[in-house]
Amino acid sequence: MPSESDFPAGGVEGRYHLTYFGAAQPGARSFTLRPGTSYRAEIIDTWNMTVTELPGTYEDEFTLTLPGRPYIAVRLRAVEDKNE
């Protein structure tokens, strides 16, 4: 999957997106994804081995607030059913 990110990223276009920030500690990150598809977002803390789902869904262009710690990843998964 093409990436406009300066961090390692991958996924399946329109279905799944994962960005890993490694030792960087961003406090926020903007994403631009396929228009018309809603995504659920999760913050994965690989150091503390936790996954935190963010409330709501996200579409098109959006910015997520991040914890500002190292070894964080963001996982975005397309919402298959709008009633989920």
C-alpha positions as protocol buffer text, in pm:
chain_id: "A"
residue {
  index: 1
  type: MET
  ca { x: 0 y: 0 z: 0 }
}
residue {
  index: 2
  type: PRO
  ca { x: 154 y: 338 z: -92 }
}
residue {
  index: 3
  type: SER
  ca { x: 250 y: 554 z: 205 }
}
residue {
  index: 4
  type: GLU
  ca { x: 280 y: 929 z: 236 }
}
residue {
  index: 5
  type: SER
  ca { x: 415 y: 867 z: 585 }
}
residue {
  index: 6
  type: ASP
  ca { x: 766 y: 926 z: 708 }
}
residue {
  index: 7
  type: PHE
  ca { x: 711 y: 623 z: 936 }
}
residue {
  index: 8
  type: PRO
  ca { x: 673 y: 257 z: 840 }
}
residue {
  index: 9
  type: ALA
  ca { x: 317 y: 193 z: 724 }
}
residue {
  index: 10
  type: GLY
  ca { x: 127 y: -78 z: 545 }
}
residue {
  index: 11
  type: GLY
  ca { x: -210 y: -238 z: 501 }
}
residue {
  index: 12
  type: VAL
  ca { x: -476 y: -324 z: 248 }
}
residue {
  index: 13
  type: GLU
  ca { x: -620 y: -29 z: 54 }
}
residue {
  index: 14
  type: GLY
  ca { x: -966 y: 64 z: 183 }
}
residue {
  index: 15
  type: ARG
  ca { x: -966 y: -206 z: 453 }
}
residue {
  index: 16
  type: TYR
  ca { x: -675 y: -182 z: 695 }
}
residue {
  index: 17
  type: HIS
  ca { x: -391 y: 58 z: 773 }
}
residue {
  index: 18
  type: LEU
  ca { x: -109 y: 31 z: 1028 }
}
residue {
  index: 19
  type: THR
  ca { x: 155 y: 295 z: 1109 }
}
residue {
  index: 20
  type: TYR
  ca { x: 438 y: 232 z: 1355 }
}
residue {
  index: 21
  type: PHE
  ca { x: 617 y: 530 z: 1513 }
}
residue {
  index: 22
  type: GLY
  ca { x: 909 y: 343 z: 1674 }
}
residue {
  index: 23
  type: ALA
  ca { x: 1119 y: 561 z: 1904 }
}
residue {
  index: 24
  type: ALA
  ca { x: 945 y: 880 z: 1783 }
}
residue {
  index: 25
  type: GLN
  ca { x: 694 y: 1033 z: 2024 }
}
residue {
  index: 26
  type: PRO
  ca { x: 436 y: 1231 z: 1823 }
}
residue {
  index: 27
  type: GLY
  ca { x: 150 y: 1391 z: 2014 }
}
residue {
  index: 28
  type: ALA
  ca { x: -75 y: 1387 z: 1707 }
}
residue {
  index: 29
  type: ARG
  ca { x: -80 y: 1248 z: 1355 }
}
residue {
  index: 30
  type: SER
  ca { x: -285 y: 1332 z: 1046 }
}
residue {
  index: 31
  type: PHE
  ca { x: -409 y: 1064 z: 809 }
}
residue {
  index: 32
  type: THR
  ca { x: -558 y: 1081 z: 460 }
}
residue {
  index: 33
  type: LEU
  ca { x: -745 y: 766 z: 360 }
}
residue {
  index: 34
  type: ARG
  ca { x: -992 y: 651 z: 95 }
}
residue {
  index: 35
  type: PRO
  ca { x: -1296 y: 882 z: 80 }
}
residue {
  index: 36
  type: GLY
  ca { x: -1630 y: 723 z: 162 }
}
residue {
  index: 37
  type: THR
  ca { x: -1488 y: 458 z: 395 }
}
residue {
  index: 38
  type: SER
  ca { x: -1521 y: 488 z: 774 }
}
residue {
  index: 39
  type: TYR
  ca { x: -1247 y: 355 z: 1000 }
}
residue {
  index: 40
  type: ARG
  ca { x: -1220 y: 259 z: 1365 }
}
residue {
  index: 41
  type: ALA
  ca { x: -890 y: 363 z: 1523 }
}
residue {
  index: 42
  type: GLU
  ca { x: -679 y: 187 z: 1784 }
}
residue {
  index: 43
  type: ILE
  ca { x: -363 y: 297 z: 1961 }
}
residue {
  index: 44
  type: ILE
  ca { x: -127 y: 4 z: 2010 }
}
residue {
  index: 45
  type: ASP
  ca { x: 137 y: 48 z: 2280 }
}
residue {
  index: 46
  type: THR
  ca { x: 394 y: -218 z: 2189 }
}
residue {
  index: 47
  type: TRP
  ca { x: 602 y: -152 z: 2502 }
}
residue {
  index: 48
  type: ASN
  ca { x: 318 y: -192 z: 2754 }
}
residue {
  index: 49
  type: MET
  ca { x: 135 y: -444 z: 2531 }
}
residue {
  index: 50
  type: THR
  ca { x: -199 y: -261 z: 2534 }
}
residue {
  index: 51
  type: VAL
  ca { x: -454 y: -176 z: 2267 }
}
residue {
  index: 52
  type: THR
  ca { x: -687 y: 120 z: 2320 }
}
residue {
  index: 53
  type: GLU
  ca { x: -978 y: 173 z: 2082 }
}
residue {
  index: 54
  type: LEU
  ca { x: -1061 y: 538 z: 2021 }
}
residue {
  index: 55
  type: PRO
  ca { x: -1428 y: 640 z: 2028 }
}
residue {
  index: 56
  type: GLY
  ca { x: -1618 y: 699 z: 1707 }
}
residue {
  index: 57
  type: THR
  ca { x: -1517 y: 650 z: 1347 }
}
residue {
  index: 58
  type: TYR
  ca { x: -1294 y: 848 z: 1113 }
}
residue {
  index: 59
  type: GLU
  ca { x: -1313 y: 925 z: 739 }
}
residue {
  index: 60
  type: ASP
  ca { x: -1113 y: 1093 z: 463 }
}
residue {
  index: 61
  type: GLU
  ca { x: -869 y: 1335 z: 633 }
}
residue {
  index: 62
  type: PHE
  ca { x: -842 y: 1343 z: 1012 }
}
residue {
  index: 63
  type: THR
  ca { x: -595 y: 1394 z: 1296 }
}
residue {
  index: 64
  type: LEU
  ca { x: -560 y: 1158 z: 1592 }
}
residue {
  index: 65
  type: THR
  ca { x: -422 y: 1266 z: 1928 }
}
residue {
  index: 66
  type: LEU
  ca { x: -146 y: 1025 z: 2032 }
}
residue {
  index: 67
  type: PRO
  ca { x: 5 y: 960 z: 2377 }
}
residue {
  index: 68
  type: GLY
  ca { x: 346 y: 1112 z: 2297 }
}
residue {
  index: 69
  type: ARG
  ca { x: 537 y: 798 z: 2403 }
}
residue {
  index: 70
  type: PRO
  ca { x: 775 y: 579 z: 2203 }
}
residue {
  index: 71
  type: TYR
  ca { x: 683 y: 242 z: 2047 }
}
residue {
  index: 72
  type: ILE
  ca { x: 327 y: 336 z: 1955 }
}
residue {
  index: 73
  type: ALA
  ca { x: 136 y: 218 z: 1648 }
}
residue {
  index: 74
  type: VAL
  ca { x: -198 y: 326 z: 1504 }
}
residue {
  index: 75
  type: ARG
  ca { x: -425 y: 63 z: 1353 }
}
residue {
  index: 76
  type: LEU
  ca { x: -718 y: 176 z: 1137 }
}
residue {
  index: 77
  type: ARG
  ca { x: -977 y: -83 z: 1032 }
}
residue {
  index: 78
  type: ALA
  ca { x: -1258 y: -17 z: 787 }
}
residue {
  index: 79
  type: VAL
  ca { x: -1607 y: -40 z: 930 }
}
residue {
  index: 80
  type: GLU
  ca { x: -1789 y: -302 z: 724 }
}
residue {
  index: 81
  type: ASP
  ca { x: -2135 y: -227 z: 863 }
}
residue {
  index: 82
  type: LYS
  ca { x: -2235 y: 128 z: 961 }
}
residue {
  index: 83
  type: ASN
  ca { x: -2433 y: -20 z: 1253 }
}
residue {
  index: 84
  type: GLU
  ca { x: -2120 y: -160 z: 1421 }
}
